[in-house]
């Protein structure tokens, strides 16, 4: 059954129809109005650096993010963009942001059920309705479960780069790649003339953000830009005494794997800010 579904999904006619469907849905969603927008967000017009954190049903992730951000991020403004499907989670995330003086954007109801497509719609909405309007010098996206644990300054990171992030290789072609949607940063001047699209691409074998390969990355020889990609490595669960979650270190960030879908044992609730902010205390070998 799985083989049949895979064959059907990769069929050219099926892909053609699904791509049309995705484009129409994207066109529709980009024109929807926000549920909530921080009244001070206009003050960010032409800000030097903005990072949009896509929230999804986990208020504790946003609380940890804000705590880590206030301690480690410099010269970079955090904006929480809420793509949550749970109303109670939305209310809690909004209260957390407002009480911590963090800009909050409540996205319209997302029509997608698939997490990758839902995430892509949220990112596309942010880019075309916020980024292009605010015109920051630098901007980027973070997953809500990818936290800084040491110094992060986007203006410094991108001062000699057009983009930066974790490179993800295609499942079908070793020459094809894109930046992971949960950790990607750009110089706005470099991408503002390109038709960015964070939708995945089955044809290219790329996850969320895959359609940007043809828009942004296709003509770039990655071997000539090694300083544009984050160092990444998995951290053994054996080094972390009180959780079964998987961790990935990306430079000075720690990513908790599948936090949004982690319902068994609610493991994310056991991840404390103390752990995120004091990795050396647990003798975790860093990059």
Secondary structure, DSSP 8 states (H G I E B T S, - for coil): -HHHHHHHHT-HHHHHHHHHHHHHHHHHHHTS--SEE-GGGGGGTT-SEEEEEEE-S-HHHHHHHHHHHHHHB-S-EEEEEE--S-HHHHHHHHHHHHHTT-EEEE-------SHHHHHHHHHHHHIIIIIHHH--SEEEEEETTEEE-S-B-HHHHTTT-SEEEEEEE-SS-TT-EEEEEEEEEEEHHHHTTS------BTTTTB-TTTTHIIIIITT--GGG-GGGB--EEEE-GGGSTT----EEEETTEEEETT-TT--GGGGGGG--HHHHHTGGGGT----
